[in-house]
Amino acid sequence: MDQSLADIDTLIREEKRLSAVESCEDAWADGLAAGIEPDIMAEAAISTALTELLQSSGEATALALIERMRERLLAGEFDRNLSVH
């Protein structure tokens, strides 16, 4: 089966995303083990991410990310109690 460059790029991007999620989950677990409250870790993680994104990609990209995350939050995507298919 031949894969197009776009397919390969999509697979690489997904692998990077999964690796990033794993790194964040590890850091989150370390923070909890150290007694850091989830709200403190969340604010620090979001602030760090936005600072880095702003520096690398600019304000428009950072604002677009915030809007996408807001839409996902309102849709219930982050609620573990909801079943999203």
C-alpha positions in Angstrom: 0.0 0.0 0.0 1.4 3.4 -1.0 1.0 6.2 1.4 0.9 9.8 0.2 3.2 12.4 1.8 0.1 13.9 3.4 -0.8 10.6 5.0 2.8 10.2 6.3 2.8 13.7 7.7 -0.5 13.0 9.4 0.9 9.9 11.0 4.0 11.7 12.1 2.0 14.5 13.6 -0.2 12.1 15.5 2.8 10.3 16.9 4.2 13.6 18.1 0.9 14.5 19.7 0.7 11.2 21.5 4.3 11.6 22.7 3.5 15.1 24.0 0.4 13.9 25.8 2.4 11.1 27.5 5.0 13.7 28.6 2.3 16.0 30.0 0.7 13.1 31.8 4.0 12.1 33.4 4.6 15.7 34.5 1.1 15.9 35.8 1.5 12.7 37.9 4.8 14.0 39.2 3.1 17.2 40.3 0.3 15.4 42.0 2.9 13.2 43.8 4.7 16.3 45.0 1.4 17.6 46.4 0.8 20.4 43.9 -2.9 21.1 43.4 -4.4 20.5 40.0 -5.5 24.1 39.5 -2.0 25.3 40.1 -0.5 22.8 37.7 -3.2 23.6 35.0 -2.5 27.3 35.2 1.2 26.8 35.0 0.9 24.4 32.1 -1.4 26.6 30.1 0.7 29.7 30.8 3.9 27.9 29.8 2.3 26.6 26.6 0.9 30.0 25.6 4.2 31.7 26.3 6.1 29.2 24.1 3.5 29.3 21.4 3.4 33.1 21.3 7.2 33.2 21.0 7.3 30.6 18.2 4.2 31.3 16.2 2.7 34.7 17.2 -0.4 36.1 18.8 -2.8 35.0 16.1 -1.8 31.3 16.5 -2.0 31.5 20.3 -5.5 33.1 20.1 -6.7 30.5 17.6 -5.5 27.7 20.0 -7.4 29.3 22.9 -10.6 29.5 20.8 -10.3 25.9 19.6 -9.7 24.7 23.2 -12.7 26.8 24.4 -14.9 25.2 21.7 -13.7 21.7 22.8 -14.3 22.5 26.4 -17.9 23.7 25.7 -18.5 20.6 23.7 -17.6 18.4 26.7 -14.6 16.9 25.1 -12.5 17.1 28.3 -15.2 15.7 30.6 -14.2 12.2 31.4 -17.8 11.5 32.6 -19.2 12.1 29.2 -19.1 9.5 26.5 -17.8 11.1 23.3 -17.9 9.0 20.1 
